[in-house]
Structure formats: structure tokens, C-alpha cells
């Protein structure tokens, strides 16, 4: 297995778990809590449910990348998974342009690097 691909997938797994953990900290942010309180109760619930789903998805993908590195690196399904993750993050990056926030430039930069982190091992040529 290509060492660069293996290391990028390992880093990608760590980043996904870190993003999942980051999303769990939203409830600790007083600003987030006060903004949720301004929303209609149903909308507040939907935002929180979406965040719970995001935490679950990001963490599960990260664990899958860490546990199944060889399969992700060597199978078509693994490469497809990397492409799906890159697409998910690319859509999130572009969507951030439509809903700008403070720190949007930093978030865009980090997400762009994340897209590349998953895209590069997905499109790398096989070693023969």
C-alpha cells in the first residue's frame, strides 16, 4: 500500500474524529445556546438534531477510516468513500459562502485543506 495514501487516510480519520468532537462542543458555547433560544422551539430542535447527526456521521466516518485504512486505500469502495467525504466537505465549503459568518475565511481555508486531504488519496494512481 502506498505510504503517502496510507498516511493521508490516517490523517483523514483523525481529522474526521476531531471534527465530530468539535461539533459536540457547540452546546458548551454560550453564544450558540443564546442563539438557539431565539429560534422557534421546533427550529431549535431541528438544528440540534442536525448537529447530533453531524457528530455521529463525522465520528463514524473517522473511526471507519482509522480501522479500515487498508480497505479504504485499496478498494474501489474505499476510494468512493473518500470521494464522498471530499464532496460533502466541498459542498459545506461552498455553502459557507452563501451563509457567511465571522471567521468564514479561516473555516473556508481549513475545509479546503480537508477536501484535499480526502481527494488526493482517492485519485492517486496505484503503485505497480
N, C-alpha and C positions, 0 to 999 in steps of 0.2 A: 504494500500500500504506500502510496506517495506520502512522504513525511510532511510536506507542506500542507497537503489536503488534510491529513490526519490532525495536524496541529490547528488548522483553521476550524475544523469541525469541533475539536475540543474547546477552543476559544468560543465558538458559537454556542456550544452547550452551556458554558459558564455565563456568557452574556445573557442567554435566554432566562436562566435561573435568576440571575441578578435583576433582570427586568421584571420578572414575576415578583420577586421580593420587593422591588422598588414600588410596585403598584399596591402592595399591602400597606405601605406607609401613608397612603393618601388619607386614611381615616385618622391618622395622628396629626395631620396638618390642620390647624385651627381655621385657616382660610377656607379650606375645602369644606369643612363642616359648616361654616357660616354661609357659604355659597349654596350648599345643598339645602339648607334651611329656607332659603329664599325661593326654592323651586316648589311647584305643586308636589304634594306628597307622592303621587304616582310617578312623576318625572324623577324625583329624588330616588325613589326605589329602583327605577329603571337604570339610572346612572350607576348606582351601587351594584346592581345585579350585573351590569355590563363589566364593571371593574372586577367583580368576583370571577366572571367568566374569563376575563383577560388574564388574571392571576393564574387561574387553572391552566389555561392554554399555554401561556408562556413557560410556566414551570414544567408542565408535562413535556412540551417540546424540548426544553433544555435537558431534562433527565433522559429523554429518548436519545438525543444526540450524544450525551455522555456515555450511556450504557451501550448503545448500538453503533459506535463510531465506525467499526469495520463495515458493517452492513450499509450504513449511510454512504460511506466512501466508495463502495464497490458495486452497488446495485443501481439499476435504473430507478427503482422506487426511492432509494436514498437520495439520489440526485434530484428527483422530482420533489421530494420533501424540502430539500434545500432551496429549490426554486420557488416553492410555495411560500416559504418563510421570507425569502427575499422580496417576493411580490407583496406579501402582507405588509412588510416594513416600508416598501416603496409607496404603497397606497397611503399608509399612515403619514409618510413624509410629505407627499403631495397634498393630502388633506389638511395638513398643518398650515399650508399656505392660504387655504380658504378660511381658516379659523385661527388667525394669528393670536399669539399670547406673548406675555413677557418671556424673554428667553427663547423665543422661537428660532432665532438664528443658531443658538447652541444646540437646541433639540434637533433642528434640521441637519446640522453637521454630524452629530452623533448618529442619527438614524441613517444618514447616507453611508457612513462608515460601516454600520451594521448591515446594510443592504449588500455592500461589497464583501463583507465577511462571509455571507452565505452564498452569494452569487459566484465568487471566484472558485470555491471548491466544486460547485455544481457544474461549471463549464470547463474545468481543467481537463486537459487531454490525459488519457490513461498512459501510464508507463508500460512499455512493452519489454 
